[in-house]
Amino acid sequence: MKSRKVTLPVVEAVFVPDERKSEVRRRLKRARGQVDGIERMLEENRPCAEILQQIAAAQEALRAAGKLMVRSYIEKCATEGIKSGREQEIYDELLEIIYRMVR
């Protein structure tokens, strides 16, 4: 079955509340710092186990940011799309998001 890409149109609306943006940015900043730390660890020839631990921490920070964005998507984008009568389009888009998140 061929997957079709479904994207909601961008409108003059707030998709992500400011408070949630701050939280996502905080998680991204943490992940960025961890990635920078991993690069330093490689340069310093640190043990593999330590580097892998930092990689896992960076992945978790990105996962946490992703969860926050999924919540915003469901609360705002999906809800408004369903209310506007685009149930199937939203369902397809949500499934695509879930499939990407669980890979």
C-alpha positions as CSV (number, residue, x, y, z in Angstrom):
1,M,0.0,0.0,0.0
2,K,1.4,3.3,-1.1
3,S,1.6,6.0,1.6
4,R,0.4,9.4,0.8
5,K,1.8,12.4,2.6
6,V,-0.9,14.5,4.2
7,T,0.0,17.9,5.6
8,L,-2.3,20.4,7.2
9,P,-2.2,23.9,5.6
10,V,-0.4,26.6,7.6
11,V,-2.8,29.2,8.7
12,E,-2.6,32.3,10.9
13,A,-2.9,30.4,14.1
14,V,-0.8,29.4,17.1
15,F,0.1,25.8,16.8
16,V,2.3,25.5,19.8
17,P,1.6,27.5,22.9
18,D,4.5,29.7,24.2
19,E,4.8,27.7,27.4
20,R,5.2,24.4,25.5
21,K,7.6,26.0,23.0
22,S,9.8,26.9,26.0
23,E,9.7,23.4,27.2
24,V,10.5,21.9,23.8
25,R,13.4,24.4,23.5
26,R,14.7,23.4,26.9
27,R,14.7,19.7,25.8
28,L,16.4,20.6,22.5
29,K,19.0,22.7,24.3
30,R,19.7,19.7,26.6
31,A,20.0,17.3,23.6
32,R,22.3,19.8,21.8
33,G,24.5,20.0,24.9
34,Q,24.7,16.2,25.1
35,V,25.6,15.9,21.5
36,D,28.4,18.5,21.9
37,G,29.5,16.5,25.0
38,I,29.6,13.3,22.9
39,E,31.9,15.0,20.4
40,R,34.2,16.2,23.2
41,M,34.2,12.6,24.6
42,L,35.3,11.2,21.3
43,E,38.1,13.8,21.1
44,E,39.1,12.9,24.6
45,N,39.1,9.2,23.7
46,R,36.6,8.4,26.5
47,P,35.4,4.8,27.0
48,C,32.7,3.5,24.7
49,A,30.2,2.8,27.6
50,E,30.4,6.4,28.7
51,I,29.8,7.7,25.1
52,L,26.9,5.3,24.7
53,Q,25.3,6.5,27.9
54,Q,25.5,10.1,26.6
55,I,24.0,9.0,23.3
56,A,21.1,7.4,25.1
57,A,20.6,10.6,27.1
58,A,20.5,12.7,24.0
59,Q,18.0,10.4,22.4
60,E,15.8,10.6,25.4
61,A,15.9,14.4,25.4
62,L,14.8,14.3,21.7
63,R,12.1,11.7,22.5
64,A,10.8,14.0,25.3
65,A,10.6,17.0,22.9
66,G,8.8,14.8,20.4
67,K,6.2,13.7,23.0
68,L,5.5,17.4,23.8
69,M,5.0,18.1,20.1
70,V,2.7,15.2,19.6
71,R,0.6,16.5,22.5
72,S,0.5,19.9,20.8
73,Y,-0.5,18.3,17.5
74,I,-3.4,16.4,19.1
75,E,-4.6,19.3,21.3
76,K,-4.5,21.9,18.5
77,C,-4.0,20.6,15.0
78,A,-5.8,17.3,15.1
79,T,-8.7,18.6,17.2
80,E,-9.3,21.6,14.8
81,G,-9.0,19.4,11.8
82,I,-11.6,16.9,13.1
83,K,-13.9,19.8,14.0
84,S,-13.6,21.1,10.5
85,G,-14.8,17.8,9.1
86,R,-11.4,16.4,7.9
87,E,-11.5,13.2,10.1
88,Q,-10.0,10.8,7.6
89,E,-7.2,13.3,6.7
90,I,-6.3,13.8,10.3
91,Y,-6.5,10.1,11.0
92,D,-4.0,9.4,8.2
93,E,-1.7,12.1,9.4
94,L,-1.8,11.0,13.0
95,L,-1.0,7.4,11.9
96,E,2.0,8.7,9.9
97,I,3.2,10.7,13.0
98,I,2.9,7.6,15.2
99,Y,4.7,5.4,12.7
100,R,7.6,7.9,12.5
101,M,7.8,8.2,16.3
102,V,7.9,4.4,17.0
103,R,10.6,3.6,14.4
